[in-house]
Amino acid sequence: MQERHRDRKIYFEEQAKTTLEYVIPYVSQSMEVNSNIRVLEVGCGEGGNLMPFVELGCEVVGIDLNGPQIARAREYIRQNKPDAKATLIFDDIYNISPSELGSFDLIFLRDVIEHIHNQEKFMPFLANFIKPTGKIFFGFPPWRMPFGGHQQICQSKLLSKLPWFHLLPMPLYKSVLRMFGEREKTITDLAEIKETGISIRRFEKIVDDSGYQYDNKDLFLINPNYKIKFGLTPRKHSAVVKYIPYFKDFFTTCYYCTVSKA
């Protein structure tokens, strides 16, 4: 397990930097990002992704099921900008009506969609919260990429650096985790990630079935997150790779897209 997984303020700052350097410029290709827009992040955690939008003067709303993370989000954002127009909600988005929250110019989920159960229900549900001209940004690691199982959270140094072993059948996967001394809580969390992991092909089918259209879509050989984590320069796949079935799933470390209502 890396230090960034223990010190949540470090994680907050890393999220903020990546969103500022990569997510906002990416979203700006399909819409104007300025102080007049309303922004919703689902699965906001400690709120690091929201911070660059807060600093732009945007009105932001963050929702998360983790109460302690929402508490830290309130603390960290206020520490950085006491007058932030930020609302942080500890709840399930399904419990919140669109009339209660209002509509948004931008909804974004970074490293979140792969943790959500029943994406076929969730993704079309988001349309209730965007304006007619609104956009939704998704950024996530496809399931079959080398570390799509989030095994980097393992205590075992070997397992935390072992690519693709999350693709083992579930009983064998759990056995390997136990063999290397992982805690039952970690095994439960990793098993849930295995259940909710989403491939490129399934994600794109859900986008189509949900009535969205793509504004932008890019596959990364080197995830933008890896710049701050490992000092690696982000790199997109060539256009050809996008059309190679299955191969792209195994070697795409990050998928970025913005979609809008068709």
C-alpha positions as CSV (number, residue, x, y, z in Angstrom):
1,M,0.0,0.0,0.0
2,Q,1.3,3.4,-1.0
3,E,1.6,6.4,1.4
4,R,-1.0,8.2,-0.7
5,H,-3.6,5.6,0.4
6,R,-2.8,6.3,4.1
7,D,-2.4,10.1,4.1
8,R,-5.7,11.4,2.6
9,K,-4.5,15.0,2.4
10,I,-1.8,13.8,0.0
11,Y,-4.4,12.1,-2.1
12,F,-6.6,15.2,-2.0
13,E,-3.8,17.3,-3.4
14,E,-2.9,14.7,-6.0
15,Q,-6.5,14.6,-7.2
16,A,-6.6,18.4,-7.4
17,K,-3.5,18.6,-9.5
18,T,-4.5,15.9,-12.0
19,T,-7.9,17.5,-12.4
20,L,-6.4,20.9,-13.0
21,E,-3.8,19.7,-15.4
22,Y,-5.8,17.1,-17.4
23,V,-9.5,16.9,-16.6
24,I,-10.4,20.6,-17.0
25,P,-8.5,21.0,-20.2
26,Y,-10.1,17.8,-21.5
27,V,-13.6,18.9,-20.6
28,S,-12.8,22.4,-22.1
29,Q,-12.6,20.8,-25.5
30,S,-16.4,20.3,-25.5
31,M,-17.7,23.1,-23.2
32,E,-16.6,26.4,-21.7
33,V,-15.4,25.9,-18.1
34,N,-15.7,29.1,-16.1
35,S,-17.1,30.5,-12.9
36,N,-20.7,30.4,-14.2
37,I,-21.1,26.7,-14.4
38,R,-22.6,24.3,-11.8
39,V,-20.6,21.1,-11.3
40,L,-21.6,17.9,-9.7
41,E,-19.1,15.1,-8.7
42,V,-20.5,11.7,-7.8
43,G,-18.2,9.8,-5.6
44,C,-16.3,12.9,-4.6
45,G,-14.3,11.3,-1.7
46,E,-12.2,14.0,0.0
47,G,-13.1,16.5,-2.7
48,G,-9.7,16.9,-4.4
49,N,-11.2,16.7,-7.9
50,L,-13.6,19.5,-7.0
51,M,-10.9,21.9,-5.7
52,P,-9.8,23.3,-9.1
53,F,-13.5,24.1,-10.0
54,V,-13.9,25.7,-6.6
55,E,-10.9,27.9,-7.2
56,L,-12.4,28.9,-10.6
57,G,-15.4,30.2,-8.6
58,C,-17.8,27.5,-9.8
59,E,-20.7,26.3,-7.6
60,V,-19.9,22.7,-6.9
61,V,-21.8,19.8,-5.3
62,G,-20.1,16.6,-4.2
63,I,-21.9,13.4,-3.2
64,D,-20.4,10.3,-1.5
65,L,-21.5,7.3,0.5
66,N,-18.4,7.6,2.8
67,G,-19.2,9.9,5.8
68,P,-15.6,10.4,7.0
69,Q,-14.5,11.3,3.5
70,I,-17.2,13.9,3.2
71,A,-16.2,15.3,6.5
72,R,-12.6,15.6,5.3
73,A,-13.8,17.1,2.0
74,R,-15.5,19.9,3.9
75,E,-12.4,20.5,6.0
76,Y,-9.9,20.5,3.1
77,I,-11.9,22.6,0.8
78,R,-12.7,25.3,3.5
79,Q,-9.0,25.3,4.4
80,N,-8.1,26.1,0.9
81,K,-10.9,28.5,0.1
82,P,-13.1,29.6,3.0
83,D,-15.7,31.3,0.8
84,A,-16.1,28.2,-1.5
85,K,-19.5,27.7,-3.1
86,A,-19.3,24.0,-2.2
87,T,-22.0,21.6,-0.9
88,L,-20.8,18.2,0.2
89,I,-23.4,15.6,0.8
90,F,-23.1,12.3,2.6
91,D,-25.8,10.2,0.9
92,D,-26.7,7.9,-2.0
93,I,-27.5,9.8,-5.1
94,Y,-30.5,7.6,-5.7
95,N,-32.0,9.1,-2.5
96,I,-31.8,12.7,-3.9
97,S,-34.3,14.0,-6.3
98,P,-33.2,16.2,-9.3
99,S,-35.6,18.9,-8.1
100,E,-33.7,19.0,-4.8
101,L,-30.3,19.4,-6.4
102,G,-31.2,21.3,-9.6
103,S,-29.5,20.7,-12.9
104,F,-25.8,20.9,-13.7
105,D,-23.6,22.0,-16.6
106,L,-21.1,19.3,-15.8
107,I,-21.2,16.0,-14.0
108,F,-18.0,14.2,-13.6
109,L,-16.8,10.8,-12.3
110,R,-13.1,10.2,-12.1
111,D,-12.0,6.7,-10.9
112,V,-15.6,6.1,-9.7
113,I,-17.7,4.3,-12.4
114,E,-15.7,1.1,-11.9
115,H,-16.9,1.0,-8.3
116,I,-20.6,1.4,-8.9
117,H,-23.0,-1.5,-9.0
118,N,-25.4,-1.9,-11.8
119,Q,-23.9,0.7,-14.2
120,E,-26.7,-0.1,-16.6
121,K,-29.1,1.6,-14.2
122,F,-26.8,4.3,-12.9
123,M,-25.5,5.9,-16.1
124,P,-28.9,6.7,-17.6
125,F,-30.1,7.9,-14.2
126,L,-27.4,10.7,-14.3
127,A,-29.2,12.3,-17.3
128,N,-31.8,13.5,-14.8
129,F,-29.3,15.9,-13.3
130,I,-27.8,17.6,-16.4
131,K,-29.0,20.6,-18.3
132,P,-30.1,20.0,-21.9
133,T,-26.6,21.3,-23.0
134,G,-24.8,19.7,-20.1
135,K,-21.9,17.2,-20.3
136,I,-20.8,14.2,-18.3
137,F,-17.1,13.3,-17.9
138,F,-16.0,9.8,-17.2
139,G,-12.4,8.8,-16.4
140,F,-11.7,5.3,-15.3
141,P,-9.3,2.3,-15.6
142,P,-10.8,-0.4,-17.7
143,W,-11.2,-3.7,-15.9
144,R,-8.6,-5.7,-17.9
145,M,-5.8,-3.2,-17.6
146,P,-2.8,-4.4,-15.6
147,F,-4.0,-2.9,-12.3
148,G,-7.8,-2.8,-13.0
149,G,-8.4,-4.7,-9.8
150,H,-6.9,-1.9,-7.7
151,Q,-4.5,-4.4,-6.3
152,Q,-2.1,-1.6,-5.5
153,I,-3.9,-1.3,-2.1
154,C,-2.6,-4.7,-1.1
155,Q,-0.3,-4.9,1.9
156,S,1.8,-7.5,0.1
157,K,4.6,-5.7,-1.8
158,L,4.5,-8.5,-4.4
159,L,0.7,-8.5,-5.0
160,S,0.6,-4.6,-5.0
161,K,2.9,-4.7,-8.0
162,L,1.6,-7.9,-9.7
163,P,-0.3,-7.0,-12.9
164,W,-3.4,-8.8,-14.2
165,F,-3.7,-11.3,-11.3
166,H,-7.1,-9.8,-10.5
167,L,-8.4,-11.6,-13.7
168,L,-8.2,-14.9,-11.9
169,P,-11.5,-16.6,-11.2
170,M,-13.0,-15.3,-8.0
171,P,-12.3,-18.3,-5.7
172,L,-8.7,-18.5,-6.9
173,Y,-8.3,-14.8,-6.6
174,K,-9.4,-14.8,-3.0
175,S,-7.2,-17.8,-2.2
176,V,-4.1,-16.0,-3.5
177,L,-5.0,-12.9,-1.5
178,R,-5.3,-15.0,1.7
179,M,-2.2,-16.9,0.9
180,F,-0.2,-13.6,0.9
181,G,-1.8,-12.5,4.2
182,E,-4.2,-9.9,3.1
183,R,-6.8,-8.8,5.7
184,E,-10.4,-10.0,5.2
185,K,-11.5,-6.4,4.8
186,T,-9.1,-5.9,1.9
187,I,-10.2,-9.2,0.3
188,T,-13.8,-8.1,0.6
189,D,-13.0,-4.7,-0.9
190,L,-11.1,-6.2,-3.8
191,A,-13.8,-8.8,-4.5
192,E,-16.3,-6.0,-4.7
193,I,-14.1,-4.2,-7.2
194,K,-13.9,-7.4,-9.2
195,E,-17.7,-7.5,-9.3
196,T,-18.1,-3.9,-10.4
197,G,-15.1,-3.6,-12.8
198,I,-16.2,-2.4,-16.2
199,S,-14.6,-3.2,-19.6
200,I,-14.3,-0.7,-22.5
201,R,-16.8,-2.7,-24.5
202,R,-19.4,-2.8,-21.8
203,F,-19.0,0.8,-20.9
204,E,-19.5,1.9,-24.5
205,K,-22.5,-0.3,-24.9
206,I,-24.1,1.3,-21.8
207,V,-23.3,4.8,-23.2
208,D,-25.1,3.9,-26.4
209,D,-28.0,2.2,-24.6
210,S,-28.4,5.2,-22.3
211,G,-29.1,7.6,-25.1
212,Y,-25.8,9.6,-24.9
213,Q,-23.5,10.7,-27.6
214,Y,-19.8,11.2,-27.4
215,D,-18.2,14.6,-27.5
216,N,-14.7,13.3,-27.0
217,K,-13.2,9.8,-26.3
218,D,-9.6,8.9,-25.7
219,L,-7.7,5.8,-24.6
220,F,-4.5,6.3,-22.7
221,L,-1.5,3.9,-22.7
222,I,-0.1,5.9,-19.8
223,N,-2.8,7.3,-17.4
224,P,-2.6,11.0,-16.7
225,N,-2.7,10.1,-13.0
226,Y,0.7,8.4,-13.5
227,K,2.5,11.7,-13.9
228,I,2.1,12.7,-10.2
229,K,2.2,9.1,-9.0
230,F,5.2,7.9,-10.9
231,G,6.6,10.8,-12.9
232,L,5.5,9.3,-16.2
233,T,4.3,11.5,-19.1
234,P,0.7,10.7,-20.1
235,R,0.4,9.1,-23.5
236,K,-2.7,8.4,-25.6
237,H,-3.0,5.3,-27.7
238,S,-2.7,5.7,-31.4
239,A,-6.0,5.9,-33.3
240,V,-5.5,2.3,-34.6
241,V,-5.6,0.8,-31.1
242,K,-9.1,2.0,-30.5
243,Y,-10.3,-0.4,-33.1
244,I,-8.5,-3.5,-31.9
245,P,-11.0,-5.6,-29.8
246,Y,-9.8,-6.9,-26.5
247,F,-6.2,-5.8,-27.0
248,K,-7.1,-2.3,-26.0
249,D,-8.7,-3.5,-22.8
250,F,-5.5,-5.1,-21.6
251,F,-3.2,-2.2,-22.4
252,T,-5.4,0.9,-21.8
253,T,-4.6,2.2,-18.4
254,C,-7.2,5.0,-18.5
255,Y,-10.3,5.9,-20.5
256,Y,-11.5,9.5,-20.8
257,C,-14.7,10.7,-22.4
258,T,-17.3,13.4,-22.3
259,V,-20.8,12.6,-23.3
260,S,-24.1,14.6,-23.7
261,K,-27.7,13.8,-24.3
262,A,-28.3,12.7,-27.9
